[in-house]
Each structure stands twice: as structure tokens, then as C-alpha cells.
Amino acid sequence: MNIAAHEDRPGLRERKKRATWAALHRAALTLVDSRGLDQVTVDDIAAAADVSPRTFFNYFRTKEDALTGVDPHYVDELVATLRDRPESESPVAACRAVLLWDCERVLRGEDLWEKRVRVATRHRDLFQSAWATSAHLEIELTRALAHRMGLDPKRSPLPGILAGTTIVVRRSAVRTWVLGGFTQGYRDVLDSTLAQLAHIAALDPAATGSSPQSPPSTPSTPSTPGPPPPA
């Protein structure tokens, strides 16, 4: 028996499962964007993803779940990214690294964002699962930061403040990117958002010992029809 191949097999199966999940999600989003929700069936989505309807139900309960589904591995992977940062790195620097990791993830699915915005504009009530994921992420990120900082999150608000700020920075960057009509690169928008946050932190002269500085430039954001999807 090839032991190395045997050990690699679970990883390969997991990659195939993730690829199937992504293909079904992409198919659902693409079809609903072009046809409308009522004109798309589970069979349509399965056929577009080149799988059987039975396989579809191994991943999603309904076509709405396939349309709005949040990657089931996202929270665990983001928190693991934080935990894997060097111990010598400050909590703030570690959170910035997590945001840059997330940036790469956003860019891998960049071509779907315009479709997501159009679908969310027409069916905003379907995207409530994203808010639930955000709440779960904040809890897990707070726990990981508390462990990293050696603090009890029940006694100190600092881990929760940093976790919440990290999520808000990400959400604000995505919103700016979407409302700007995707004319700016997402990485540029994220960097600008982080610079704005640093400026806010330096606004109190009593805390910094200096006069407030002018804020960094912000990418222009011409309005576009419809609200952005929850992020």
C-alpha cells in the first residue's frame, strides 16, 4: 500500500467536496441572476454544476440555500489563520493579516460579486444567513483573540472590541467596493479603510500627544442602484 497516497486521500476528498459546493453555489447565483428565482429549479442548478439532483441535496436543503450559502469552512479557516500568526505579532497586526487573508478569498470570487449584488437587491430577505455567520464569526474571533491576549472575554472588553472592529472593517471595505461599482480594486479599498481606521485612532490629541492629522484620501464611491449584500 502507498502510505503517502492513503494519507493524502482525505485531503483530496475534501477538496472535491469544496469544489462541488462552490460549483453549485456559482450555478445557483448565475442562473437566478439571469432568469429570476422563480424560473430556476434544483434540477437546473444541478445540471449547470454537472452533478445529480441527489448530489445537490448532499450540500444544500433548497435552491435558496445554494443561492445564499456561506462557505461552511469560512469561520473555521479565518479563526485558524489568526491562531497561526506568530506569537510575537501584536493582536492588531494579526487581525490585519487576517483581513489580508480574507482579501485573497474575496478576490478569488470577484467575478460573482456583481451577480450577488443584483440578486441581493431583488431578494434581500434571502441573505439573512450572512448576518448569522457574521455573528458566529465575531464570537469565535473574540475567543481566539482573548486566548492570544491572555484575557478573559467575560471580564475584559478588549478582545470583543478588536474582533468587532475587524469585522466592521471588512464589511465597510466590501460596502465601499460594491457602492463604488467595483471601479477600485478591493485590496486598494481595504488598505484605504485600514488607513482611515488608523486616522480615527489618532484623532484624540490627548491620547496621541499631537494635533489631529488630515484623513487619508478615500476612493470615490459613485452610487449604484440597490443595496449591497450583507457581508
Secondary structure, DSSP 4 states (H G I P E B T S, - for coil): --HHHHHHHHHHHHHHHHHHHHHHHHHHHHHHHHH-GGG--HHHHHHHTTS-HHHHHHH-SSHHHHHHPPPTTHHHHHHHHHHTS-TTS-HHHHHHHHHHHHHHHHHHTHHHHHHHHHHHHH-GGGGHHHHHHHHHHHHHHHHHHHHHHT--TTT-SHHHHHHHHHHHHHHHHHHHHHHTTT-S-HHHHHHHHHHHHHHHHT--HHHHSSPPPPPPP-------SSPPPP-
